[in-house]
């Protein structure tokens, strides 16, 4: 699966969770198993292997995304 924008993809399904693409991992093995959340094909957030459930929640729950945004503003 590519993380690049797919013009045929439904725009209403903007978020997707994919394994971190090799071109984002580089040569280091420390990123193996990480998850990437994409929006319209563009990587927006990365999660470690143990947090796949949080990656799925970020991709499917607008209220959760808003909650994370509010936390950053409060800091």
C-alpha positions in Angstrom: 0.0 0.0 0.0 1.3 3.4 -0.9 1.1 6.4 1.3 0.8 8.7 -1.8 -2.4 10.4 -2.6 -4.8 8.2 -4.7 -7.1 10.4 -6.8 -9.6 7.6 -7.1 -10.0 7.2 -3.4 -13.2 8.5 -1.8 -12.5 11.9 -0.2 -14.9 11.1 2.6 -12.6 8.4 3.8 -9.7 10.7 4.3 -7.9 8.8 7.1 -6.1 5.5 6.9 -3.8 3.4 9.1 -0.9 1.7 7.3 2.4 0.2 8.3 5.1 2.9 8.2 6.4 3.0 4.6 10.0 2.1 4.1 10.8 5.5 2.6 9.8 7.1 5.9 11.6 4.6 8.1 15.0 5.1 6.6 17.8 2.6 7.2 17.3 2.4 11.0 15.6 -0.7 12.2 14.0 1.1 15.2 10.9 2.1 13.2 10.0 -1.5 12.3 6.4 -2.3 13.1 5.3 1.4 13.5 2.0 2.6 12.2 1.4 5.7 10.1 -1.9 7.5 10.0 -2.5 9.2 6.7 -5.0 11.9 5.6 -5.7 11.9 1.9 -2.5 9.9 1.4 -0.3 12.3 3.4 1.3 11.0 6.6 0.0 13.0 9.6 0.9 10.9 12.7 3.0 7.9 13.7 2.4 5.3 16.4 4.7 2.6 17.9 3.8 -1.1 17.3 2.0 -1.4 20.7 -0.4 1.5 20.0 -2.1 0.3 16.9 -5.5 0.7 18.7 -4.7 4.4 19.2 -3.8 4.8 15.5 -7.1 3.3 14.6 -8.9 5.5 17.0 -7.2 8.6 15.6 -8.2 7.6 12.1 -11.9 6.9 12.9 -12.8 9.2 15.8 -13.0 13.0 15.1 -13.6 13.7 18.8 -10.4 12.0 19.7 -8.4 14.0 17.2 -10.0 17.2 18.6 -9.1 16.1 22.1 -5.4 15.6 21.1 -5.4 19.0 19.4 -6.8 20.7 22.6 -4.1 19.0 24.7 -1.4 20.6 22.6 -2.9 24.0 22.9 -3.1 23.7 26.7 0.6 23.0 27.1 
